[in-house]
Amino acid sequence: MRALATACLVLFLGANLAFAQATPRADFERIVTIDSPAATVDFEKIEQLASELVTAQVELDFAKPPLSQAIDEVARQTKIPIEIHEQSLTDHGLSLDTPVTLKQPKLSAASALRLLLRPEHLSYTITPDHVKVFGIEVEGHHRLIPKFYNLSSLVPDPKRDFNSLRHVIVDTIQPERWSDLGGPQTIDQHPGGMFVYAPVAEQQLVAALLDVLRQVKSLKDDAYATASLPVSPSSQQQTELEKRLESTRISINAERLPLAEVVQQISAESQIPIEIDTLELQNMGLTRNVAVNLQLKNFSVRHILNMLTRQHHLEWTCDRDVVIISSPEDIEANLQTRVYPIRDLIWHGLAPRDIELLTLITTAAAKQEDNPLAILACPSMPFIPDTEYVVDAIHKFVAPESWDELGGPGSLRIYAEADCLVVSQTAEVHAEVASFLQYLRRQQKPEDREALRARLQAELDEMITVVFDLSFGDDKEPRLSKMEIDLIGQRATRRVEPESWKRNGAYVDVTSRGLIVYNKRSVVQELYRYLVTQRVLRAAMKAEQVEPEISGERLPGGIY
C-alpha cells in the first residue's frame, strides 16, 4: 500500500513538472489590473456633474413663477437631475413658493442656480447622481472629495519645489478653509504630484489655477503676453466677459431711479448679464429699490459699474459669466484669483531660456544659494530674477491696506517656476495691479544682452584679493593648525583652475587664521565653493576683500 502511495506521488509530481516545463513563463514588465465592477469612484462622478453644470447653458425668462418651477426648468434644459431637500427647508422656515423674476438669455447652469437660490437663503451641493438644493444654514452638505493632480510639468523637483506651489494654493484659494488655518481641506504630496481633499468647488479652482500656471510657464519669450488670466472653472467665459466690460461703451441717465431698474437698463444696453445679490443688500439694510443717481455718457461698462456701486458702498465682481453686485463683505469673502505673467520684469527683459547667458548670470550673481557672499559677486550685476522688488512695490503702492500683510483680505504670492504672480483680490484692486505692472514695464529699461555679457565677463576676469578665515569654529576656538591650512591651500590650487595660478601674479597666502587669495573673481568663486564642499568653510562664513598685504607665507602658484 505504501509503495502504491509513493508511486502515485511520483506520478503527480512528474505530471506537474512536465506541465510547468511545457507552459512558458510570461515575464511581465508591470502588473496589469482588472477593475472591480462593484467599485465605483463617486468623487469622479461628482466632478463630472460639476463640470456639466459649468458648461451647460440655459435661457432664463421667468416672470414670477414659483421658485420650485424655475428650478425644474433649469433641470429640464440641462437634463441634470435636481433634488430639493425639503426637510432642511422646512426646518429653517424656507419656502419654494416665492415668485421669481429673472431674465437672462444665456447663462451657465451653475450661475443660474446661484442667482435663483441665494436670494431665498438656499444653496446646492453635488452628489454622484444629482444636484441637491438645501438651506444655506445647513451644515455638512458640502462633501469633501480627494483628487490627485499630476505636477510633472509644473514642479521639476518635487522635493524642493512642492511647498512653494502648496503655499500659493492655500494662500490664494479660500485660505480660511485649509488645514493651515484650522479648516477641513488638506493638500499632501504624493509621488508625481499631490492629493487635494476639498469640496468640488475648491477642486475646480485648484485645477483651474494649475492649468493657468502651466499656460503662463509655457509663454514664449518672443511673444510674451502680459495680460493677467482669471482662475475660474469658466476661465474662457470670464475672460470674454471682462473684455466686454472694458470694450462696451454706453450712456446712462438716471435721476433717483431704483437700483434694480438702473442695473436692468445697463444690462439691456450692453447685453452683459448683471444681477444684484438681494440677500447681501438686505444684510446691509438696503433693498433693490434704493435710489441712485447716475449721468454718464459714452463710458465703459466697467467704469459705469464702479460709479454706480460706490453710491451705496457696494461692490461688484465677475462670477464666471455674470456680473454680481453685492456687499463689500461678500466680495472680500469670495475674492477673484488671477495670475500675472512677470517674466519680462523680474528678468529685466532678458530671456531666461538663454542657457549661455543664464550660466554667466548665475556665476556673477551675488545671492546664489551656493554663493551668498556679496564680496564675490560682480559689482554691476543686476539682481536677477528680481521678484522681491515687484512684490514689495505692489504692497506699498497698490491699495496697501487691502493686503494680508496689513490685515487686509487680499493676498499676493510669487510662483518662481512660472515667473508669475498669483493674486487674490477684488475686481477694483485687480485693475489697479494690472495698471501698476504696465507702468513698471514702461519705466524699466531692459538690459542689453550683449552689453551685460561683456560687462559681467570683464568683472569675472578682474583680479581680486579675498581673505578666507578657516581657523575658528562655532565655539570661537581654533580648529585648524597653520600646517593644516597650508595643506588645504596646496590641495586647493591643484584642484581649482590649476593653470590660473601661473598667470597674472595669482597666489595663495597662508596665515595662522586662513588663506589670502589673489586671482580672477571667477576663480575665487570656484575656490570658495571648493572650500565649502570640503567642509573647511561654511556657506555662511564671512569672507573679506582686502588690498594685498602679505603677512604670512606665500605659496606661489604652480609649485604644488
C-alpha positions in Angstrom: 0.0 0.0 0.0 2.8 2.4 0.9 4.6 1.5 -2.4 1.4 2.4 -4.2 1.1 5.8 -2.5 4.7 6.5 -3.3 4.2 5.7 -6.9 1.1 8.0 -7.1 3.1 10.8 -5.5 5.9 10.4 -8.0 3.5 10.4 -10.9 1.7 13.6 -9.5 5.0 15.5 -9.1 6.2 14.4 -12.5 3.0 15.5 -14.2 3.2 18.9 -12.6 6.8 19.3 -13.5 6.0 18.4 -17.1 3.2 20.9 -17.2 5.4 23.6 -15.8 8.1 22.9 -18.4 5.5 22.8 -21.2 4.0 26.1 -20.1 6.3 29.0 -20.8 6.6 31.7 -18.1 5.4 35.1 -19.0 7.7 37.9 -17.9 5.6 41.0 -17.4 7.2 44.4 -17.0 4.3 45.6 -14.9 1.1 44.4 -13.2 -2.0 44.7 -15.3 -5.1 45.2 -13.1 -8.7 44.4 -13.8 -11.1 46.8 -12.2 -13.8 45.6 -9.9 -17.3 46.1 -11.3 -18.5 46.7 -7.8 -16.1 49.6 -7.1 -17.4 52.9 -8.2 -15.5 56.2 -7.8 -18.1 58.5 -6.5 -16.0 61.6 -6.5 -15.2 61.2 -10.2 -19.0 61.2 -10.9 -19.3 64.4 -8.7 -16.6 66.1 -10.6 -18.2 65.1 -13.9 -21.6 66.5 -12.8 -19.9 69.7 -11.6 -18.3 70.2 -15.0 -21.6 69.7 -16.7 -23.1 72.5 -14.6 -20.4 74.8 -15.7 -20.7 74.0 -19.4 -24.4 73.6 -19.8 -26.2 76.7 -21.0 -29.7 77.8 -20.0 -32.1 80.6 -21.0 -34.0 82.2 -18.2 -37.2 84.1 -18.8 -39.1 83.9 -15.5 -42.0 86.3 -14.8 -42.9 85.4 -11.2 -43.3 81.6 -11.4 -42.7 79.7 -8.1 -39.1 79.1 -7.4 -39.7 75.3 -7.5 -41.0 75.7 -11.1 -37.9 77.7 -12.0 -35.6 75.0 -10.6 -37.5 72.4 -12.6 -37.0 74.4 -15.7 -33.2 74.5 -15.2 -33.2 70.7 -14.7 -35.3 70.3 -17.9 -33.0 72.4 -20.0 -29.7 70.8 -18.8 -31.1 67.3 -18.3 -29.3 67.3 -14.9 -31.4 65.8 -12.0 -32.1 68.4 -9.3 -33.5 67.3 -5.9 -34.8 69.6 -3.3 -34.0 68.7 0.3 -37.4 69.7 1.6 -36.8 68.8 5.2 -33.9 71.2 5.5 -36.1 74.0 4.1 -38.9 73.2 6.4 -36.6 73.2 9.4 -35.3 76.7 8.6 -38.6 78.2 7.6 -37.7 78.5 3.9 -40.1 78.2 1.0 -40.0 77.3 -2.7 -43.2 79.1 -3.4 -41.5 82.5 -3.7 -42.2 84.1 -7.1 -39.1 84.5 -9.2 -38.4 87.3 -11.7 -35.2 86.7 -13.8 -34.4 87.2 -17.4 -31.1 86.2 -18.9 -30.7 84.9 -22.4 -27.7 82.7 -21.8 -26.1 81.6 -18.6 -24.3 78.6 -17.3 -26.4 76.3 -15.2 -24.1 76.9 -12.2 -24.7 80.7 -12.4 -28.4 80.2 -13.0 -28.8 78.1 -9.8 -26.8 80.6 -7.8 -29.0 83.5 -8.9 -32.2 81.6 -8.2 -31.3 80.1 -4.9 -29.2 82.7 -3.0 -31.9 85.4 -2.5 -34.0 82.7 -0.7 -31.1 81.6 1.6 -30.7 78.4 -0.4 -27.6 76.8 -1.9 -26.8 73.5 -3.6 -24.4 70.6 -3.4 -23.4 67.9 -5.9 -23.8 64.2 -5.3 -22.7 61.4 -7.6 -26.2 61.2 -9.1 -27.8 64.6 -8.8 -27.8 68.2 -7.6 -29.3 68.7 -4.1 -30.9 72.0 -3.1 -30.8 72.9 0.6 -30.8 75.8 3.1 -27.6 77.8 3.4 -27.5 77.3 7.2 -27.5 73.5 6.8 -24.0 72.2 7.7 -22.2 69.2 6.3 -23.7 69.2 2.8 -20.5 70.2 1.0 -18.8 66.9 0.7 -15.0 66.8 0.7 -13.6 64.6 -2.1 -10.0 63.5 -2.8 -8.4 64.3 -6.1 -4.9 63.6 -7.5 -3.1 66.3 -9.6 -0.1 65.4 -11.7 2.6 68.1 -11.3 5.4 66.8 -13.5 5.2 69.8 -15.9 5.0 72.4 -13.1 7.3 71.1 -10.3 10.6 69.7 -11.8 12.0 68.8 -8.4 9.1 67.9 -6.1 11.4 67.5 -3.0 12.5 71.1 -3.5 9.6 72.9 -5.1 6.4 71.4 -3.8 6.0 73.6 -0.8 6.2 76.8 -2.9 3.3 75.6 -5.0 1.3 74.5 -2.0 1.7 77.9 -0.3 0.4 79.6 -3.5 -2.7 77.4 -3.4 -3.6 77.7 0.3 -2.8 81.4 0.4 -4.9 82.4 -2.6 -7.8 80.0 -2.9 -10.2 80.3 0.1 -7.3 80.4 2.7 -9.5 80.1 5.7 -10.8 76.7 4.6 -7.4 74.9 4.6 -6.0 73.0 7.5 -3.3 75.6 7.9 -5.9 77.9 9.4 -8.0 75.2 11.1 -10.2 74.3 8.1 -11.1 70.8 6.9 -9.3 71.0 3.5 -5.8 69.4 3.1 -3.1 69.1 0.5 -0.5 66.3 0.7 2.5 65.5 -1.5 2.3 62.2 -3.4 4.7 60.6 -5.9 4.4 62.5 -9.2 2.0 65.1 -7.8 -0.3 65.9 -4.9 -3.6 64.9 -3.4 -6.2 67.6 -2.5 -9.0 66.9 -0.1 -11.7 69.6 -0.6 -15.2 70.2 -1.9 -15.8 70.1 -5.6 -16.0 73.9 -5.9 -12.4 74.3 -4.4 -11.2 71.4 -6.5 -12.4 73.2 -9.6 -10.4 76.3 -8.6 -7.3 74.3 -7.8 -7.5 72.6 -11.2 -8.0 76.0 -12.9 -5.1 77.5 -11.1 -2.7 74.7 -12.2 -3.9 75.0 -15.8 -3.2 78.7 -15.8 0.2 78.3 -14.2 1.1 75.8 -17.0 -0.1 78.2 -19.6 1.9 81.1 -18.2 5.0 78.9 -17.8 4.8 77.9 -21.5 4.6 81.5 -22.8 7.2 82.2 -25.5 9.8 84.9 -24.9 9.4 86.4 -28.4 5.7 86.9 -28.0 5.2 87.3 -24.2 1.6 88.1 -23.4 1.5 90.1 -20.1 -2.3 90.2 -19.6 -3.5 88.6 -16.4 -5.5 85.4 -16.6 -8.5 84.6 -14.3 -8.5 81.4 -12.2 -12.0 80.1 -12.8 -13.7 76.9 -13.8 -15.1 79.0 -16.7 -12.0 81.0 -17.4 -12.7 81.5 -21.1 -16.3 82.8 -20.4 -15.0 85.1 -17.7 -12.2 86.4 -19.9 -14.7 87.2 -22.6 -17.0 88.9 -20.1 -14.1 91.1 -18.8 -13.2 92.1 -22.3 -16.8 93.2 -23.0 -16.9 95.2 -19.7 -13.9 97.1 -21.0 -14.8 97.5 -24.6 -18.5 98.1 -24.5 -19.4 101.8 -24.0 -22.8 103.0 -23.2 -24.6 106.2 -21.8 -26.8 106.2 -18.7 -29.1 109.0 -17.4 -30.7 108.0 -14.1 -32.0 110.5 -11.6 -33.3 108.9 -8.4 -34.2 105.7 -10.1 -34.4 102.3 -8.3 -31.1 100.4 -8.3 -32.7 97.4 -9.9 -34.1 99.4 -12.8 -30.8 101.1 -13.5 -29.0 97.7 -13.4 -31.6 96.3 -15.8 -31.0 99.2 -18.2 -27.2 98.8 -18.1 -27.6 95.1 -18.7 -30.0 95.5 -21.6 -28.0 98.2 -23.4 -24.6 96.4 -23.0 -26.0 92.8 -23.5 -24.0 91.8 -20.4 -25.6 89.7 -17.7 -25.7 91.8 -14.4 -27.5 90.7 -11.3 -28.0 92.1 -7.7 -27.3 89.9 -4.7 -30.6 90.8 -2.9 -29.6 88.8 0.2 -26.4 90.8 0.7 -28.2 94.1 0.2 -30.7 93.0 2.9 -27.8 92.3 5.2 -26.7 95.9 4.6 -30.1 97.3 5.3 -30.7 98.1 1.6 -33.3 96.9 -1.0 -33.2 96.5 -4.7 -35.2 99.7 -5.0 -32.7 102.0 -3.3 -32.5 105.3 -5.3 -29.4 106.0 -7.4 -28.3 109.0 -9.5 -26.0 108.4 -12.5 -25.4 110.5 -15.5 -22.6 109.2 -17.7 -22.1 109.5 -21.5 -20.1 107.1 -23.6 -18.2 105.3 -20.8 -17.1 101.7 -20.5 -19.5 99.4 -18.6 -16.6 98.7 -16.1 -16.4 102.4 -15.2 -20.2 102.8 -15.0 -20.4 99.8 -12.6 -17.7 101.4 -10.5 -19.5 104.7 -10.2 -22.9 103.0 -9.6 -21.8 100.8 -6.7 -19.8 103.5 -4.9 -23.0 105.4 -4.2 -24.2 103.0 -1.6 -20.8 101.4 -0.6 -21.5 98.3 -2.8 -19.0 96.4 -4.9 -19.2 94.2 -8.0 -17.4 91.2 -9.3 -17.3 88.8 -12.3 -18.6 85.4 -11.3 -17.8 83.2 -14.3 -20.3 84.5 -16.9 -22.3 87.1 -14.9 -21.6 90.3 -13.1 -22.7 90.3 -9.4 -23.4 93.5 -7.4 -23.0 92.7 -3.7 -21.7 93.9 -0.4 -18.0 94.5 0.3 -18.1 91.7 2.9 -19.4 89.2 0.4 -16.9 90.3 -2.3 -14.0 90.0 0.2 -15.1 86.6 1.2 -15.1 85.5 -2.5 -12.1 87.3 -4.0 -11.1 86.8 -7.5 -7.8 85.0 -8.1 -5.7 86.0 -11.2 -2.3 85.1 -12.5 0.0 87.9 -13.7 3.0 86.9 -16.0 6.0 89.0 -15.0 9.0 87.2 -16.6 9.9 90.4 -18.5 10.0 92.4 -15.3 12.0 90.1 -13.0 14.5 89.1 -15.7 14.9 92.7 -16.8 13.8 91.9 -20.3 16.3 89.0 -20.7 15.3 85.6 -21.8 15.9 83.1 -19.0 16.0 80.3 -21.6 19.2 81.7 -23.0 21.4 79.0 -21.3 24.7 80.6 -22.0 23.7 84.0 -20.6 21.9 82.3 -17.7 25.1 80.5 -16.8 27.0 83.7 -16.9 24.4 85.5 -14.7 24.4 82.6 -12.2 28.2 82.8 -11.9 28.1 86.6 -11.4 25.1 86.8 -9.1 25.5 88.0 -5.6 23.0 85.8 -3.8 23.1 82.4 -5.2 22.1 79.5 -3.0 25.7 78.2 -3.0 27.4 81.6 -3.1 25.8 84.1 -0.7 28.9 86.2 -0.3 28.3 89.6 -2.0 32.0 90.2 -2.0 32.5 87.6 -4.7 29.7 88.9 -7.0 30.2 91.1 -9.9 29.7 94.7 -8.7 27.4 95.8 -11.6 25.4 92.6 -11.6 21.6 93.4 -11.5 19.6 91.3 -9.1 18.1 88.7 -11.5 15.4 87.3 -11.2 14.2 90.3 -9.2 10.9 89.1 -7.7 11.2 90.9 -4.4 11.1 94.4 -5.9 7.9 93.7 -7.8 6.1 92.2 -4.8 7.3 95.0 -2.5 6.3 97.7 -4.9 2.7 96.3 -5.2 2.3 96.0 -1.5 3.5 99.6 -1.0 1.8 101.4 -3.9 -1.4 99.5 -4.8 -4.1 99.7 -2.1 -1.6 99.0 0.7 -4.2 98.3 3.4 -6.0 95.7 1.3 -3.2 93.1 1.5 -2.9 90.4 4.2 0.4 91.8 5.3 -1.5 94.7 6.9 -4.6 92.7 7.9 -6.5 93.1 4.6 -8.3 90.3 2.7 -6.0 90.3 -0.4 -3.0 88.1 -1.0 -0.1 88.1 -3.4 2.3 85.2 -3.9 5.1 84.6 -6.3 5.5 81.3 -8.2 9.0 81.5 -9.5 8.8 78.3 -11.6 6.4 80.0 -13.9 7.7 83.6 -13.5 4.3 84.9 -12.3 2.3 86.5 -9.5 -0.8 84.8 -8.1 -3.1 87.5 -6.7 -6.4 87.1 -4.8 -8.2 90.5 -4.7 -11.3 92.4 -5.5 -12.0 93.4 -9.1 -11.2 97.0 -8.4 -7.7 96.2 -6.9 -7.0 93.8 -9.7 -7.5 96.6 -12.1 -5.0 98.7 -10.1 -2.5 95.9 -10.0 -2.7 95.5 -13.8 -2.2 99.2 -14.4 0.7 99.4 -11.9 2.5 96.5 -13.6 2.0 98.2 -17.0 3.5 101.4 -15.5 6.5 99.4 -14.3 7.1 98.0 -17.7 7.2 101.5 -19.2 9.7 102.7 -16.6 12.0 99.7 -16.7 14.8 99.8 -19.3 15.5 96.3 -20.5 19.1 95.1 -20.1 21.1 95.0 -23.3 22.1 91.3 -23.7 25.5 91.8 -25.3 26.4 94.8 -23.1 25.6 92.9 -20.0 27.5 89.8 -21.2 30.6 91.9 -21.9 30.4 93.8 -18.6 30.0 90.6 -16.5 32.8 88.8 -18.3 35.1 91.7 -17.6 34.3 91.7 -13.9 34.6 87.9 -13.7 38.1 88.3 -15.2 39.0 91.1 -12.7 41.8 90.2 -10.2 40.7 90.4 -6.6 42.1 89.6 -3.2 39.9 87.8 -0.7 40.6 86.6 2.9 39.1 83.2 3.9 39.1 82.7 7.7 39.4 78.9 8.3 40.7 78.8 11.8 37.7 79.3 14.0 34.7 77.0 14.7 31.3 77.8 16.3 32.9 78.0 19.7 35.4 80.6 18.5 38.2 78.1 19.3 40.9 77.4 16.7 40.1 74.3 14.8 42.9 74.1 12.2 46.6 74.5 12.7 48.7 76.6 10.3 50.2 73.3 8.8 46.7 72.0 8.1 45.7 75.3 6.5 48.9 75.1 4.4 47.9 71.6 3.1 44.4 72.9 2.3 45.9 75.8 0.3 48.2 73.4 -1.6 45.3 71.0 -2.4 43.0 73.8 -3.5 45.4 75.3 -6.0 45.8 71.8 -7.6 42.1 71.2 -7.8 40.7 74.7 -8.7 41.8 76.0 -12.1 45.5 74.9 -11.7 46.7 76.9 -14.7 45.2 80.1 -13.4 47.7 80.2 -10.5 50.6 80.5 -13.0 49.4 83.8 -14.6 48.7 87.4 -13.6 50.7 87.1 -10.3 48.0 84.9 -8.8 48.8 83.5 -5.4 47.6 81.9 -2.1 49.0 83.3 1.2 48.8 81.0 4.2 48.4 82.7 7.6 47.7 81.3 11.1 44.0 82.1 10.5 43.3 81.1 6.9 44.1 81.9 3.3 44.6 85.2 1.4 43.7 84.6 -2.2 44.6 86.7 -5.2 43.1 85.6 -8.6 40.3 86.2 -11.0 36.9 86.8 -9.5 35.6 83.7 -11.3 38.4 81.5 -9.9 38.0 82.9 -6.4 34.3 81.9 -6.6 35.2 78.4 -7.6 37.7 78.3 -4.7 35.0 79.4 -2.3 32.7 76.6 -3.5 35.6 74.1 -3.2 36.3 75.1 0.4 32.6 74.7 1.3 32.4 71.2 -0.3 35.5 70.2 1.6 33.8 71.4 4.8 36.6 73.7 5.8 34.4 76.8 5.2 30.7 77.1 6.0 28.5 78.6 3.3 27.6 81.4 5.6 31.2 82.1 6.7 32.2 85.7 6.2 34.9 86.5 3.6 36.6 89.8 3.2 38.0 91.5 0.2 41.2 93.4 1.0 44.1 95.1 -0.6 47.1 92.7 -0.9 49.2 92.7 2.2 51.3 89.7 2.8 51.6 88.7 6.4 52.2 85.0 6.1 53.9 82.5 3.9 53.2 83.0 0.2 52.6 79.8 -1.7 53.4 80.7 -5.3 51.0 79.2 -7.9 52.0 76.2 -9.8 54.5 74.5 -7.4 52.2 72.1 -5.6 
